[in-house]
Amino acid sequence: MARRKTSGKTAAYTTFNVTYEDGSVTSNRRVPNELLDLSFGDQLLDLARTAIQEQDNEIAALSNQRRAKIKAIVKV
């Protein structure tokens, strides 16, 4: 007897492409969905920008290299 397929779980994160002011681009930056809570009325891209800036700051602290400022964010 065949088993019933389980429904797939929703992704725990959302991906974004980020363009920086110096022209560099990072693709598929993951942001946890918990950080993208829209119940406070903020825009999705504003919440994603804040989360990605925090990620960049953590990376910069470890590598001692600052990223340029974020110019644009696009949801993938």
C-alpha positions as CSV (number, residue, x, y, z in Angstrom):
1,M,0.0,0.0,0.0
2,A,1.4,3.4,-1.0
3,R,2.0,6.0,1.7
4,R,0.4,9.4,1.6
5,K,2.8,12.2,0.7
6,T,3.2,14.8,3.4
7,S,2.7,18.4,2.5
8,G,5.9,20.4,2.3
9,K,6.8,22.8,5.1
10,T,6.9,26.5,4.3
11,A,10.3,28.0,4.1
12,A,11.7,29.4,7.3
13,Y,13.3,32.2,5.4
14,T,12.9,34.6,2.5
15,T,15.6,35.4,0.0
16,F,16.6,38.8,-1.3
17,N,19.1,40.1,-3.9
18,V,21.0,43.1,-2.5
19,T,22.8,45.8,-4.5
20,Y,25.3,48.0,-2.6
21,E,26.3,51.6,-3.4
22,D,29.8,50.5,-4.6
23,G,28.1,48.4,-7.3
24,S,28.6,45.0,-5.7
25,V,25.7,42.6,-5.7
26,T,24.9,39.7,-3.3
27,S,22.3,37.2,-4.4
28,N,20.0,35.0,-2.4
29,R,20.6,36.7,1.0
30,R,18.4,34.8,3.5
31,V,16.3,36.6,6.1
32,P,14.4,34.6,8.7
33,N,10.6,35.0,8.4
34,E,10.4,35.7,12.1
35,L,12.2,39.0,11.4
36,L,9.8,39.9,8.6
37,D,6.7,40.2,10.9
38,L,4.4,42.7,9.1
39,S,2.0,43.1,12.1
40,F,3.6,46.3,13.1
41,G,2.8,47.9,9.7
42,D,6.4,48.2,8.5
43,Q,7.1,47.5,4.8
44,L,8.7,44.1,4.0
45,L,11.7,45.6,2.3
46,D,12.4,47.9,5.2
47,L,12.4,45.0,7.6
48,A,14.6,43.0,5.2
49,R,17.0,46.0,4.9
50,T,17.3,46.2,8.7
51,A,18.0,42.4,9.0
52,I,20.5,42.4,6.2
53,Q,22.3,45.4,7.7
54,E,22.6,43.5,11.0
55,Q,24.0,40.5,9.2
56,D,26.5,42.7,7.4
57,N,27.6,44.3,10.7
58,E,28.1,40.8,12.3
59,I,30.2,39.8,9.2
60,A,32.2,43.0,9.3
61,A,33.0,42.5,13.0
62,L,34.4,39.1,12.3
63,S,36.3,40.0,9.1
64,N,37.3,43.6,9.9
65,Q,36.0,44.7,6.5
66,R,32.9,47.0,6.2
67,R,30.4,46.6,3.4
68,A,29.2,49.6,1.4
69,K,25.7,51.0,2.2
70,I,22.8,49.1,0.7
71,K,21.4,50.8,-2.4
72,A,18.5,48.4,-3.3
73,I,16.9,45.2,-2.2
74,V,14.7,43.0,-4.4
75,K,12.7,40.0,-3.1
76,V,13.6,36.8,-5.1
